């Protein structure tokens, strides 16, 4: 494998290891998460993902999946529809020797709608030009474990209540990309108190 494009794993057991991937100009919206954004994300999540099950829904270069696997996640499921991108992820997984990473070369929406599995951390970085949030939101809620953390990159800022049962706890922007962390609503916040009027 002799690819020019690459990202560097920034934390965990495989810190500083290089992930190389092919020129994906023909793949709509292919845009690996930059180092600075990944660093911020894992500051939000905590550096150690030991015991957590993670889902990388539009894996692309695999950068987020490899970071999570490097940081001790019990299992990371990476979904990628592009055959070329999926082949690169598989080759990098073999080179890095990360047995806790499982690759699915298929349609993200179909897997989200059908899998019985639940995940503690969900990474959402859909093709940049696709306005898929309304389709994704109910499916993400379906696969989220109790207390799950949901990370999303999007072309616009998502509001605090865009995801049922979750609130937006963090938001930042890098260039044209808005990135967000959604955390579960507490029972008190999810159920507004009954208000009674005085006579």
C-alpha positions as CSV (number, residue, x, y, z in Angstrom):
1,X,0.0,0.0,0.0
2,X,1.6,3.2,-1.2
3,X,-0.9,6.1,-0.5
4,X,0.1,9.7,-0.3
5,X,-2.9,10.8,1.8
6,X,-2.5,10.1,5.5
7,X,-3.6,11.0,9.0
8,X,-1.8,10.3,12.3
9,X,-3.3,8.6,15.3
10,X,-3.0,11.1,18.1
11,X,-3.6,9.1,21.3
12,X,-3.7,5.7,22.9
13,X,-1.7,2.5,22.3
14,X,-1.1,3.4,18.7
15,X,-0.2,7.1,19.2
16,X,1.8,8.6,16.3
17,X,1.1,5.6,14.0
18,X,0.2,6.6,10.4
19,X,-3.0,5.7,8.6
20,X,-2.7,6.0,4.9
21,X,-5.6,6.1,2.4
22,X,-6.1,6.6,-1.3
23,X,-7.1,9.7,-3.3
24,X,-10.9,9.8,-2.8
25,X,-11.8,12.7,-5.0
26,X,-14.4,10.6,-6.7
27,X,-16.1,9.9,-3.4
28,X,-18.7,12.5,-2.5
29,X,-18.0,14.4,0.7
30,X,-14.8,12.5,1.6
31,X,-13.1,14.7,4.3
32,X,-11.0,13.1,7.1
33,X,-11.5,14.7,10.5
34,X,-8.5,17.0,11.0
35,X,-6.0,16.4,13.9
36,X,-7.1,19.5,15.8
37,X,-10.8,18.5,15.7
38,X,-10.0,14.9,16.8
39,X,-7.9,16.2,19.6
40,X,-10.8,18.4,20.8
41,X,-13.2,15.5,20.4
42,X,-11.2,13.1,22.6
43,X,-10.7,15.8,25.2
44,X,-14.6,15.9,25.3
45,X,-15.0,12.2,25.4
46,X,-12.0,11.5,27.7
47,X,-8.8,10.0,26.5
48,X,-9.6,6.4,27.6
49,X,-12.5,4.5,26.0
50,X,-11.9,1.2,27.8
51,X,-15.1,-0.8,28.1
52,X,-17.0,1.3,25.6
53,X,-18.5,0.1,22.4
54,X,-18.2,2.6,19.5
55,X,-19.8,3.0,16.1
56,X,-18.2,5.1,13.4
57,X,-21.1,5.5,10.9
58,X,-19.5,7.1,7.9
59,X,-15.9,5.9,8.5
60,X,-14.2,7.3,5.4
61,X,-10.5,7.2,6.1
62,X,-11.2,5.4,9.4
63,X,-9.5,8.1,11.4
64,X,-12.1,8.2,14.2
65,X,-12.5,4.4,14.3
66,X,-8.7,3.9,14.6
67,X,-8.5,6.6,17.4
68,X,-11.2,4.9,19.3
69,X,-9.7,1.4,18.9
70,X,-6.3,2.8,19.9
71,X,-7.8,4.3,23.1
72,X,-9.0,0.9,24.4
73,X,-12.6,0.6,23.2
74,X,-14.0,-2.9,23.6
75,X,-15.2,-2.9,20.1
76,X,-15.4,-0.3,17.3
77,X,-17.7,-1.0,14.3
78,X,-16.7,1.1,11.3
79,X,-19.3,1.4,8.5
80,X,-18.1,2.5,5.0
81,X,-20.1,2.2,1.8
82,X,-17.2,2.9,-0.6
83,X,-15.4,-0.3,-1.6
84,X,-12.1,1.6,-2.1
85,X,-12.2,3.3,1.2
86,X,-13.2,0.1,3.0
87,X,-10.3,-1.7,1.5
88,X,-7.9,0.9,2.8
89,X,-9.4,0.7,6.3
90,X,-9.0,-3.1,6.2
91,X,-5.4,-2.8,5.1
92,X,-4.6,-0.3,7.8
93,X,-6.3,-2.4,10.4
94,X,-4.1,-5.4,9.5
95,X,-1.0,-3.2,9.6
96,X,-1.9,-1.7,12.9
97,X,-3.1,-5.0,14.4
98,X,-6.3,-3.7,16.0
99,X,-8.5,-6.8,16.6
100,X,-11.1,-4.6,18.4
101,X,-12.1,-2.9,15.1
102,X,-14.8,-4.5,12.9
103,X,-15.3,-3.2,9.4
104,X,-18.7,-3.2,7.6
105,X,-18.6,-2.4,3.9
106,X,-22.2,-1.5,3.4
107,X,-25.0,1.1,3.7
108,X,-25.0,3.0,6.9
109,X,-28.8,3.7,6.9
110,X,-29.5,0.0,6.5
111,X,-27.3,-1.1,9.3
112,X,-28.6,1.6,11.7
113,X,-32.2,0.5,10.9
114,X,-31.5,-3.2,11.4
115,X,-28.8,-3.9,13.9
116,X,-29.8,-5.1,17.4
117,X,-26.5,-3.8,18.9
118,X,-26.3,-0.8,21.1
119,X,-23.3,1.6,21.3
120,X,-21.8,3.8,24.0
121,X,-20.2,6.3,21.6
122,X,-21.5,7.0,18.1
123,X,-19.4,9.0,15.6
124,X,-21.4,10.8,12.8
125,X,-19.4,12.4,10.0
126,X,-21.7,12.1,7.0
127,X,-20.7,13.2,3.5
128,X,-20.3,17.0,3.8
129,X,-22.7,18.0,1.1
130,X,-25.6,15.7,2.2
131,X,-28.3,17.1,4.5
132,X,-29.0,13.8,6.1
133,X,-29.6,14.8,9.7
134,X,-33.4,14.3,9.7
135,X,-32.9,10.8,8.4
136,X,-30.1,10.0,10.8
137,X,-31.5,11.3,14.1
138,X,-34.2,8.7,14.7
139,X,-31.8,5.9,13.6
140,X,-29.0,7.1,15.9
141,X,-31.4,7.2,18.9
142,X,-32.3,3.6,18.0
143,X,-28.7,2.3,18.4
144,X,-27.6,4.4,21.3
145,X,-27.0,2.7,24.6
146,X,-28.2,4.3,27.9
147,X,-25.8,7.2,28.6
148,X,-24.4,7.1,25.1
149,X,-22.4,10.0,23.7
150,X,-23.1,11.1,20.1
151,X,-20.5,13.1,18.1
152,X,-21.6,14.8,14.9
153,X,-19.8,16.8,12.2
154,X,-22.1,18.8,10.0
155,X,-22.1,21.7,7.5
156,X,-24.3,23.8,9.9
157,X,-24.7,24.2,13.6
158,X,-27.2,21.8,15.1
159,X,-29.4,23.1,17.9
160,X,-29.5,21.8,21.4
161,X,-32.6,19.7,20.9
162,X,-32.0,18.2,17.5
163,X,-31.7,14.6,18.8
164,X,-34.5,13.2,20.9
165,X,-33.5,12.3,24.4
166,X,-30.2,14.2,24.1
167,X,-28.9,17.7,24.6
168,X,-26.0,19.4,22.9
169,X,-23.3,19.7,25.5
170,X,-20.4,20.9,23.3
171,X,-20.1,22.7,20.0
172,X,-17.2,24.2,18.0
173,X,-16.3,25.1,14.5
174,X,-13.3,24.5,12.3
175,X,-13.6,26.3,9.0
176,X,-16.8,25.3,7.4
177,X,-17.3,22.3,9.7
178,X,-19.5,22.5,12.8
179,X,-18.8,19.7,15.3
180,X,-21.0,18.7,18.2
181,X,-21.2,16.4,21.2
182,X,-24.7,15.3,22.3
183,X,-25.2,13.8,25.8
184,X,-28.3,12.2,27.3
185,X,-30.9,14.4,28.9
186,X,-31.3,13.8,32.6
187,X,-34.7,12.5,33.6
188,X,-35.5,15.9,35.2
189,X,-34.6,17.8,32.1
190,X,-36.4,15.4,29.8
191,X,-39.7,15.6,31.8
192,X,-40.8,19.2,32.3
193,X,-42.4,19.8,35.7
194,X,-46.2,20.2,35.8
195,X,-47.1,23.8,36.4
196,X,-50.4,24.7,38.1
197,X,-51.9,28.1,38.0
198,X,-53.2,29.8,41.1
199,X,-56.9,30.7,41.5
